[in-house]
């Protein structure tokens, strides 16, 4: 399309976005006008940034971009995800790490898995991972906990514009799902493979 800014606002500026901060006055005026015409109830969420530091530094954007390409993604509880992207599928391994605060091992596994399901859905969306995805959750013995983690994943995937199909968690803790890729993978658009070592 002729205007990337208008496309970004049209496709990404939804009710879930708390605010849109812009550091260029010309772009701010353009976005304000566009939002004012088509989404007047969201116009007060568009803000002009006038801070002394670069906008990416102020809001930690570069740190978030680096997280999108990292293999290890930390969870707030102290657990983490390991994301391995191969040609045939993407594997996500959930690890409890230093998760604590729950009374039992089962409760710790359930809480960590719920958090991991939400984080995995977010990472799939940010990285635009497509194809077959296998998530290896921490083992849970209770069926109600497995169903609860499945629900958490499906609810988190509702924010995703890509179509996805989610299976059930097996007794081994594995969940298979598929996701439609919308555009090129994030890594392929930001990195170039080394012709010598393929790294």
ABEGO torsion letter per residue (X at the ends): XABAAAAAAAAABBAABABBBBABAAAAAAAAAAAAAABAAAAAABBBBABABBAAAAAGAAAAAAAAABABBBBAAGBBBBBBBBAABBBBBBBAEABBGBABAAAAAAAAAAAAAAAAAAAAAAAGBBEBBBBBBBBBABAAAAAAAAAAAAAAAAABABBBBBBBBBAAGBBBBBBBBABBBAAAAABBBBAAAGX
